[in-house]
Amino acid sequence: MTKTTNQKIQAKAFKGIVRNEISKIGSALADPNRVGILDILSQGEQNVEQITLAMKSTKGTVSHHLQILKGANLVTARKESRYVYYSIPAPALDIWHALNSNSQLVSDKIICAMNSFFDQKYEFSLLDHTTNYQELQSRIKSGEIILIDVRPEREYAQGHFPGAISVPLEALQSQISELPSDKKIVAYCRGPLCILAENAVDILRSNQIEAYRWKESVLDWKELGVNISVN
């Protein structure tokens, strides 16, 4: 009888630990600023100063949110010289990718916002992701398609689709004259909820350049086995 009681107590304690830890992860994600930080870090390691700049926030505010994310093991930190660099460990990156990719499936508000913001007629897609990437790379190499990565340069450097060129959104307007006007331009950024590529397509089309948004991200391609370029 004692053994059964002990087993029940142990099971209860186990469930309590599991639920508390899952709640801690959920609590860490329950803030738009922390979601924004994870969105940025999903593209690669960055220091506090870089994150602060990307978030258009203050160092104190960003540091506060990073500590909460770190407490939930959603980010890790390392110090190099006078800078502290943060990144998302692989298991936490899987959680983030699942959340970012599937949130629209459970939120009507996100679907409504996406339908209002993204222009689907300018969306680029592949019919068969498992076989057509090689064909796409061939079309990029031949110059038929110009693939541009409109994320910040440091994100491009940490991983990008093979053959893509870096044209950060903030530099796009000044670099339009360098892009061929008779080619199809495909822009991508951080994934299906990222607005950078959509904004890039708007800019390009307003300059009479045929342009399309590719909603996939580096994380999507890694999952499909695409060898991501780093430089």
N, C-alpha and C positions, 0 to 999 in steps of 0.2 A: 504493500500500500504506500509506504514511504517512497519507494522507487518511482511509482506512478506519479505521485505528487511532485517529486523533484523534476521529473521529466516535463510535467505540465508547466512548472515554474521556468524551466530552462527554455521551453518553446515560447512562452510568453515574453521572456527577456529577449530572445532572438528576434521575434516579430517586432518588438519595441525598437530594437536597434535598427533594423532594416527600415521601418517606417520613419523613424527620426532622421536617418541619413537621407532617405529619398526626399523627405520634407525639406531638409537643408538645401538640397540641390534645387528643389522647386522654389524655395524662398530666394535663393541666390539669383534665379532667373526672373524673379517677379519684379523687375525694374527695367524700364525702357533703356536707361543708360547702360546697364550691365549687358543687356541684349545687344546694344550697339557696340560695346567693347568686344564682345565675343564675335560679332560679325567682322570686325576689323582683324582680330587675332586669328580668325579662321583662315586668313590668307597667308599667315606666317608670323614669325616672332617679331615683336616690336618693343621699343623701350617706352617708358612712361611719357617722355616728351613727345614722341611720335604719335602715341595714342591720344594725348591731350590735344595735339594739333588737329588730328583727324576728327576728334569728337567736338572740336570748337568749344572746349570746356576749360576748366582750371586744373592745374596739376593736383591740388588738394582734393578736389572732387573725384578725379579719375583714380587717384591713389586709394581713396576710401572704397570705391567700388571694386577695385582690383583686390583689395584685402578680403572683401566678402566673397568674391569669386574664388580666391585662393583657399579660403576657409572651407569651401565646399568642394575643393579639389578639381575645380573646373579650369583653373589656370595654374601654371607653375612659374617660378621666377628664378633668374640667375643674375649674378652681378658681374659686370665686366667694366673695369676701370671705375668711373664714377656713375655709370648708368646701370639701371636695373631693367633687364629684358624679361618680357612675359610671353608665354606661349600656351597653347592648349594641348594637353597630353592626348594621345590617341584615343583612349576610351571616351574622354569628354568631348573630343571632336566628333565622334560618332553620334553622341547625344545631340550636339549642336546641329549637325547636318540633318539628322532625322527631324528635329524640331523645325529647322528653317525650311526644309523641303516639303513637310507635310502639314504645316500649320494652316495653310489655306484650305485643307480638306476638312477641317473642323471649325473654321471661322468664316461665317458668311460675310462678315465685315471686311475681312482681308480679300475675299473673292471679289466683292463689290468694288473695293479700292483698286484692285488689279485691273478689273474690267474697265474702270474709269480712266486709269493712268496709262496702261500699256496698249499700244496700237497693234492688235494681232495680225493685221494684214502686212505688217513689216517685221514679222517674227521669222527668223531663220530656223530651220529644223532639218534633221536627217531622218530619212525613212527607216533606216535600220542602223542603230547605233553600234551594233557589234561588228558590222562589216564595212560600214561606209566611212569610218574615220580615215582609213588609208586613202580612199578616193578623195576625200576632202583635202588631205595633206597634198595629194598630187595636184589638185586644182589650185591650192595655195602656191605650190612650187612653180606651177606654170604661169602664175600671175592672173589666172582667171578670177580668183577671189583674193581680196586683200583683207586679211583678218587682223583687227586691231584690238588690243587690250587697253581699255580706257581706265583701268585702276591706277593708283599712284605707282610710280616707277619701282619703289621698294617692294611692292607686292608682286609686280611683274617679275622682278629679279629672283624672288623666292619660289617661283613656279608659274609657268604659263603654257598654253597650248602650243605644240610644236609648229613653228612657222609664223606665229603671231608676232606683230611688232607693237612696241609700246608707244601709245599716244594717249597720255593721261587726259582726262576730260578737260581739266583746266587749261591745257595747252592745245586742245584740238582746234579752236578757232584760228589760232596763229599758225597752225601747221597744215591747214586745209589745202593751201596751194601746193604742198608737197605730195598730196595724195592724188592719184590719177582719177580724173573725172569720168573716164570711160570704163572703169572697172566696178564690179560689185564690191561694196565695202560691208563687211560683217563685223559688228562690235559686240564684245562681251565684257562682263565685269564679275561680280561676286555671286551670281546665282539668280534664281527666279524672282526674288524680291528686291534685287538691287536696281536702283534707278539710273545709275551712271550710263549704262549702254543705251537706255531709252533716250536720255538727254542727248547722247552723242548722235543717235540716229536723227533726232529732230534738227540738230545743228547741221548735219551733213545734207539732209534733204532740203533744208532751207537754202543750201548752197548748190542746189540742183545736182546732187550726187546720189546715185542709187545706193541706199544703205538699209541694212537689216540688223535687228537685235537677236543675238544668240543668248538664250536665257540660262544656259548651263554654266557651270563653274569648274574651277580646277578640282574641287572635291568630287564633283560628279564624274569627271573624266578619270580621276584616280580610281574610283570605284569600278569603272568599266575597264580598267587595265591599260589605259592610255599612258604611254611614257611621257611624263611631263618634263618640259625643258626647264633648266635652271641656269641663270647667268646674272 
